[in-house]
Amino acid sequence: MQQCLIYDRSLKFSRIIYGLLALLAFFLRNPWLVLILGTLMILEVFSVKYNLLYHLHFFILRKLLGDKSEPIKRELGELAFTCSVSGTFLFVGFLFSYFGKFVDFAWILVLIVSFLMLLASFTGVCVASIMYAVFKKIFKR
């Protein structure tokens, strides 16, 4: 699989902001914010270049804070899988809440995705990354 160099703190920053915005969307019951977040996450599937929050931290905040950390190697497939899972769940939550079907389930889904993104940013344990590793092991056989 292809690998890329990525700054872990910038990735954690983007996950924190995505998680907080999803939590805000849950509390405000705003399906449009969920749609925007889902769209941004789906764009990340195609390239890390489309992660606007990652680049905000990388180009601006990193220089202001004087962060000298080194990039780490990550698989592009893992990053794409995690973004596609998060974006898909957010998009499904938007569709359910927008069309009025299973509205409570939709907001619970948004809340769970928000908590999982915040968990991934604070602890470094991303459930979708673990799923990717398990699927990779299963389908490698």
Secondary structure, DSSP 8 states (H G I E B T S, - for coil): --EEEE-HHHHHHHHHHHHHHHHHHHHHT-HHHHHHHHHHHHHHHH-GGG-HHHHHIIIIIHHHHT-----EEEEHHHHHHHHHHHHHHHHHHHHHHHHTSSHHHHHHHHHHHHHHHHHHHHHS--HHHHHHHHHHHHHH-
